[in-house]
Amino acid sequence: MSASSEHFDVAAYALGVLDDDDVEAFERHLDDCAQCRSELLESQDVPGMLDAIKADSVSPERTRP
């Protein structure tokens, strides 16, 4: 993870798509970056919301027009 991409990794970190090395680097970055900590707090519900949308879209109760 380059220094220029650290702030862009918040969403990837929240979604759990970073590799192990990038997770470690981003967590070190979080120690010193209030902006990323704040953004991470704001986005902490996103993975659950995406799971709910996915579950709803594949629900057997859902019918096609």
Secondary structure, 3 states (H helix, E strand, C coil): CCHHHHHHHHHHHHHCCCCHHHHHHHHHHHHHCHHHHHHHHHCCCHHHHHHHHHHHHCCCCCCCC
